[in-house]
């Protein structure tokens, strides 16, 4: 995910992106965030005044996430930790940031390093972070130097006082999990505000709760992994579940006739190069779905599928074949499919 600083929205600006469907009583609040767009649908029978309050609250939630977890903002919590001179001191962080770091480390251990938030320096080296895109592919020596400063096991977390530390010059990048957390944070805000049915979507990651006013479940499309157009590969039904997709078909570049994905394999430091084009994961929360989709994408269609089946993960894989794409999904995913 490309994540420049959040574009702050005033309530009036957010309302300019709202639409109303009178027959279904569904309002939509939308706007730019994290270098992408958010679209939030809420089922309301109240007047427009309540919608304005919700729009303002959503803006505040997203701003808080950006201020804590962005690598594009020099004043964010994460950026301040990344700049810290490593002397082994404990660095205090907010509850939300500690929650995301804790889940990131859990998924890293479970996936044996296929998901690793310390791989940020290598992501930047390949031109998919705040640093400029390189004029040439990184040499083995330069790549080895960056890889020496990675490894999720080098990050320590202290749950007692919500502090973190490392003896190594780690650079943490939460772009593969923070967007999912932001979806969940907005969903919690809406639930606390008394909204019983909603669909929160940020850059393709979603959290759906309740049902639409007509009693139908929320239906979402998994995209066909092609960059030149947006077409539907599969439709799924979600109720009180979240879904995230990781793929290499939007964010990539080509050099000397070779395609370089923005997804980096933490084991090699190179962009992934297998047949898997995208993988979608459904879980109870979007933060976990976001991280797990990235881990499975790194593993590839064979290893990733076996891992997902072993751990009873609802996952849908789209991979390149000799002609077009082929798909497969785990048994846990089958109940969400719509013909």
C-alpha positions as CSV (number, residue, x, y, z in Angstrom):
1,X,0.0,0.0,0.0
2,X,1.3,3.5,-0.9
3,X,0.6,5.6,2.2
4,X,1.3,9.4,2.0
5,X,0.1,11.6,4.8
6,X,-3.6,11.5,5.4
7,X,-5.7,14.2,3.7
8,X,-7.7,15.6,6.6
9,X,-11.4,16.1,5.9
10,X,-13.8,18.5,7.6
11,X,-17.3,17.3,8.2
12,X,-18.7,19.5,5.4
13,X,-16.2,18.0,3.0
14,X,-17.1,14.5,4.0
15,X,-20.7,15.2,3.6
16,X,-20.1,16.4,0.0
17,X,-19.2,12.7,-0.7
18,X,-22.4,11.3,0.9
19,X,-25.2,9.8,-1.1
20,X,-28.7,8.7,0.0
21,X,-30.7,5.8,-1.2
22,X,-34.3,6.5,0.0
23,X,-35.6,3.0,-0.6
24,X,-32.9,1.3,1.5
25,X,-32.0,4.1,3.9
26,X,-28.3,3.7,3.3
27,X,-26.0,6.7,3.5
28,X,-22.5,6.6,2.1
29,X,-19.6,8.7,3.5
30,X,-16.5,8.7,1.4
31,X,-13.2,10.6,0.9
32,X,-9.5,10.3,0.3
33,X,-7.2,8.7,2.9
34,X,-3.8,6.9,3.1
35,X,-3.2,7.6,-0.6
36,X,-6.5,5.7,-1.5
37,X,-10.2,6.2,-0.9
38,X,-12.6,5.2,1.9
39,X,-16.3,4.3,1.3
40,X,-18.5,3.8,4.4
41,X,-22.1,2.8,4.1
42,X,-24.3,3.1,7.1
43,X,-28.0,2.1,7.5
44,X,-29.7,5.1,9.2
45,X,-33.3,6.3,9.6
46,X,-32.1,9.5,11.4
47,X,-31.8,12.9,10.0
48,X,-28.8,14.4,8.2
49,X,-27.5,15.9,11.4
50,X,-26.5,12.5,12.8
51,X,-24.7,11.7,9.5
52,X,-22.6,14.9,9.9
53,X,-21.6,13.8,13.4
54,X,-20.6,10.4,12.1
55,X,-18.6,11.9,9.2
56,X,-16.7,14.1,11.6
57,X,-16.0,11.2,14.0
58,X,-14.7,9.0,11.2
59,X,-12.3,11.8,10.1
60,X,-11.0,11.9,13.7
61,X,-10.5,8.1,13.8
62,X,-8.5,8.0,10.6
63,X,-6.4,11.0,11.6
64,X,-5.5,9.2,14.8
65,X,-4.4,6.1,12.9
66,X,-2.3,8.1,10.5
67,X,-0.7,10.1,13.3
68,X,0.3,6.8,15.0
69,X,1.3,4.5,12.2
70,X,2.3,6.4,9.0
71,X,5.8,6.2,7.7
72,X,5.1,9.2,5.4
73,X,4.7,11.6,8.4
74,X,7.8,12.6,10.2
75,X,5.8,13.4,13.3
76,X,4.0,10.0,13.6
77,X,4.8,7.7,16.5
78,X,6.1,5.1,14.1
79,X,8.4,7.6,12.4
80,X,9.8,8.8,15.7
81,X,10.6,5.2,16.7
82,X,12.3,4.6,13.3
83,X,14.5,7.7,13.8
84,X,15.4,6.8,17.4
85,X,19.1,6.0,18.0
86,X,19.2,2.4,19.2
87,X,20.6,2.1,22.7
88,X,18.2,-0.5,24.0
89,X,15.9,2.0,25.7
90,X,12.2,1.2,25.9
91,X,10.1,3.5,23.7
92,X,6.5,4.2,24.9
93,X,3.7,3.9,22.3
94,X,0.0,4.4,22.3
95,X,-2.5,1.6,22.9
96,X,-3.5,1.4,19.2
97,X,0.0,1.2,17.9
98,X,0.9,-1.5,20.5
99,X,-2.2,-3.5,19.5
100,X,-1.1,-3.4,15.8
101,X,2.5,-4.3,16.7
102,X,1.4,-7.2,18.9
103,X,-0.8,-8.7,16.1
104,X,2.0,-8.1,13.5
105,X,4.4,-10.1,15.6
106,X,1.9,-12.9,16.2
107,X,1.3,-13.3,12.5
108,X,5.1,-13.1,11.9
109,X,5.7,-16.0,14.3
110,X,2.7,-18.0,12.9
111,X,3.9,-17.6,9.3
112,X,7.5,-18.2,10.1
113,X,8.5,-14.7,8.9
114,X,6.4,-14.6,5.7
115,X,4.9,-11.5,7.3
116,X,7.5,-9.1,8.7
117,X,7.0,-5.4,9.5
118,X,10.8,-4.9,9.8
119,X,11.3,-5.4,6.0
120,X,10.6,-1.7,5.4
121,X,14.2,-0.7,4.5
122,X,14.1,-3.3,1.8
123,X,10.7,-2.2,0.5
124,X,12.2,1.3,0.3
125,X,15.3,0.1,-1.5
126,X,13.1,-1.4,-4.2
127,X,11.3,2.0,-4.6
128,X,8.0,1.2,-2.9
129,X,8.3,3.4,0.1
130,X,9.0,7.1,0.9
131,X,12.4,6.8,-0.8
132,X,12.6,7.5,-4.6
133,X,12.5,4.6,-7.0
134,X,16.1,3.5,-7.8
135,X,17.6,4.1,-11.2
136,X,18.7,0.4,-11.3
137,X,17.9,-2.8,-9.5
138,X,19.7,-3.0,-6.2
139,X,23.0,-4.9,-6.2
140,X,23.5,-8.0,-4.0
141,X,25.8,-6.1,-1.7
142,X,23.4,-3.2,-1.2
143,X,20.5,-5.6,-0.6
144,X,22.6,-7.6,1.9
145,X,23.3,-4.4,3.9
146,X,19.6,-3.6,4.1
147,X,18.6,-7.2,5.0
148,X,21.1,-7.2,7.9
149,X,18.8,-4.6,9.6
150,X,15.6,-6.7,9.3
151,X,14.0,-9.5,11.3
152,X,10.8,-9.4,13.3
153,X,12.6,-11.3,16.2
154,X,14.8,-8.2,16.7
155,X,11.8,-6.2,17.9
156,X,10.9,-6.5,21.6
157,X,7.4,-5.6,23.0
158,X,6.6,-5.1,26.7
159,X,2.8,-5.5,27.3
160,X,3.1,-4.3,30.9
161,X,3.7,-0.7,30.1
162,X,3.1,-0.6,26.3
163,X,6.7,0.0,25.3
164,X,8.9,-1.4,22.5
165,X,12.7,-1.5,21.9
166,X,15.4,-3.0,19.7
167,X,19.2,-3.1,19.8
168,X,19.2,-3.0,16.1
169,X,18.5,0.0,13.7
170,X,15.0,-1.4,12.8
171,X,12.7,0.5,10.4
172,X,9.1,-0.6,10.9
173,X,6.6,-0.4,8.1
174,X,2.9,-1.2,9.0
175,X,1.5,-0.7,5.5
176,X,0.4,-4.3,5.3
177,X,-1.6,-4.2,8.5
178,X,-2.4,-0.6,9.5
179,X,-5.0,-0.1,6.8
180,X,-6.9,-3.2,8.1
181,X,-6.7,-1.8,11.6
182,X,-8.1,1.5,10.4
183,X,-11.1,-0.3,8.9
184,X,-11.6,-2.0,12.3
185,X,-11.2,1.3,14.2
186,X,-13.9,3.0,12.1
187,X,-16.1,-0.1,12.5
188,X,-15.7,0.1,16.3
189,X,-16.5,3.8,16.3
190,X,-19.7,3.2,14.3
191,X,-20.8,0.4,16.7
192,X,-20.1,2.6,19.7
193,X,-22.2,5.3,18.0
194,X,-25.2,2.9,17.9
195,X,-25.0,2.1,14.1
196,X,-26.3,-1.5,13.8
197,X,-25.5,-2.1,10.1
198,X,-22.5,-0.8,8.2
199,X,-19.9,-1.6,5.6
200,X,-16.5,0.0,6.1
201,X,-14.1,-0.1,3.1
202,X,-10.7,1.5,2.8
203,X,-8.7,0.8,-0.4
204,X,-10.3,-2.6,-0.8
205,X,-10.2,-3.8,2.8
206,X,-13.6,-4.2,4.4
207,X,-15.5,-4.8,7.6
208,X,-19.2,-5.6,7.3
209,X,-21.6,-5.7,10.2
210,X,-25.3,-6.5,10.4
211,X,-27.5,-6.6,7.3
212,X,-28.9,-4.0,4.9
213,X,-32.4,-2.6,5.7
214,X,-34.0,-5.0,3.2
215,X,-32.6,-7.9,5.1
216,X,-29.9,-8.8,2.6
217,X,-26.3,-9.5,3.6
218,X,-23.6,-7.2,2.3
219,X,-22.2,-8.4,-1.0
220,X,-18.7,-7.7,-2.1
221,X,-16.6,-8.4,-5.2
222,X,-13.1,-9.9,-5.4
223,X,-11.5,-8.2,-8.3
224,X,-9.9,-10.1,-11.3
225,X,-6.2,-9.3,-10.9
226,X,-5.7,-7.2,-14.0
227,X,-4.3,-3.7,-13.9
228,X,-5.9,-2.3,-17.0
229,X,-9.5,-2.6,-15.8
230,X,-11.7,-3.4,-12.9
231,X,-13.8,-6.6,-13.4
232,X,-15.3,-9.0,-10.9
233,X,-13.7,-12.4,-10.3
234,X,-16.0,-13.6,-7.5
235,X,-18.8,-12.2,-5.3
236,X,-18.9,-13.0,-1.6
237,X,-21.4,-12.4,1.2
238,X,-20.2,-10.9,4.5
239,X,-22.0,-10.6,7.8
240,X,-20.0,-9.6,10.9
241,X,-16.8,-10.5,9.1
242,X,-13.9,-8.6,7.5
243,X,-12.0,-9.3,4.3
244,X,-8.6,-8.1,2.9
245,X,-6.9,-8.8,-0.4
246,X,-3.2,-8.8,-1.2
247,X,-2.0,-8.8,-4.8
248,X,0.7,-7.6,-7.1
249,X,-1.4,-6.3,-10.0
250,X,-1.8,-2.7,-9.0
251,X,1.5,-1.6,-7.4
252,X,4.5,-2.7,-9.4
253,X,6.9,-1.5,-12.0
254,X,8.9,-3.0,-14.9
255,X,12.6,-2.6,-15.6
256,X,14.6,-4.3,-18.4
257,X,11.6,-6.4,-19.3
258,X,11.1,-7.8,-15.8
259,X,8.2,-7.1,-13.5
260,X,8.8,-6.1,-9.8
261,X,6.0,-6.4,-7.3
262,X,5.7,-4.2,-4.3
263,X,5.4,-7.3,-2.1
264,X,8.8,-8.3,-0.8
265,X,9.7,-11.7,0.4
266,X,11.3,-11.2,3.8
267,X,13.4,-14.3,3.4
268,X,15.2,-13.2,0.2
269,X,14.7,-9.4,0.1
270,X,13.4,-9.7,-3.5
271,X,10.0,-9.0,-4.8
272,X,7.8,-12.1,-5.0
273,X,7.9,-13.8,-8.4
274,X,5.6,-16.8,-8.2
275,X,2.3,-17.4,-10.0
276,X,0.0,-16.1,-7.3
277,X,-1.7,-12.9,-8.4
278,X,-3.9,-12.2,-5.5
279,X,-5.3,-13.8,-2.3
280,X,-8.3,-12.7,-0.2
281,X,-8.7,-13.6,3.4
282,X,-11.9,-13.5,5.6
283,X,-11.6,-13.2,9.3
284,X,-13.4,-11.6,12.2
285,X,-11.3,-8.5,12.1
286,X,-9.7,-6.7,9.1
287,X,-6.3,-6.1,10.8
288,X,-5.7,-9.9,10.9
289,X,-7.1,-10.4,7.5
290,X,-4.8,-7.7,6.1
291,X,-1.6,-9.2,7.6
292,X,-2.6,-12.8,6.8
293,X,-3.4,-12.0,3.2
294,X,0.1,-10.5,2.8
295,X,1.7,-13.5,4.4
296,X,-0.1,-15.9,2.1
297,X,0.8,-13.7,-0.9
298,X,4.4,-14.0,0.0
299,X,4.2,-17.8,0.4
300,X,2.6,-18.3,-3.1
301,X,-0.2,-20.4,-4.3
302,X,1.1,-23.8,-3.2
303,X,2.7,-23.1,0.2
304,X,0.1,-20.5,1.0
305,X,-2.8,-22.7,0.2
306,X,-1.4,-25.6,2.3
307,X,-0.8,-23.1,5.2
308,X,-4.3,-21.7,5.0
309,X,-5.9,-25.2,5.0
310,X,-3.7,-26.3,8.0
311,X,-4.7,-23.2,10.0
312,X,-8.4,-23.2,8.9
313,X,-8.1,-19.8,7.3
314,X,-10.8,-18.7,4.8
315,X,-8.7,-17.8,1.8
316,X,-9.4,-17.4,-1.9
317,X,-6.4,-17.7,-4.3
318,X,-6.2,-16.3,-7.9
319,X,-3.1,-17.5,-9.7
320,X,-1.7,-17.2,-13.2
321,X,-2.1,-20.1,-15.6
322,X,-1.0,-20.8,-19.1
323,X,-4.0,-19.0,-20.4
324,X,-5.6,-16.5,-18.0
325,X,-6.2,-17.1,-14.3
326,X,-7.2,-20.1,-12.2
327,X,-8.7,-20.0,-8.7
328,X,-8.9,-22.2,-5.6
329,X,-10.2,-21.6,-2.2
330,X,-9.9,-23.3,1.2
331,X,-12.8,-25.2,2.8
332,X,-13.3,-22.4,5.3
333,X,-13.9,-19.9,2.5
334,X,-16.7,-21.9,0.7
335,X,-19.6,-20.7,2.9
336,X,-19.0,-17.1,1.8
337,X,-19.2,-17.7,-1.9
338,X,-22.2,-16.4,-4.0
339,X,-22.8,-18.1,-7.4
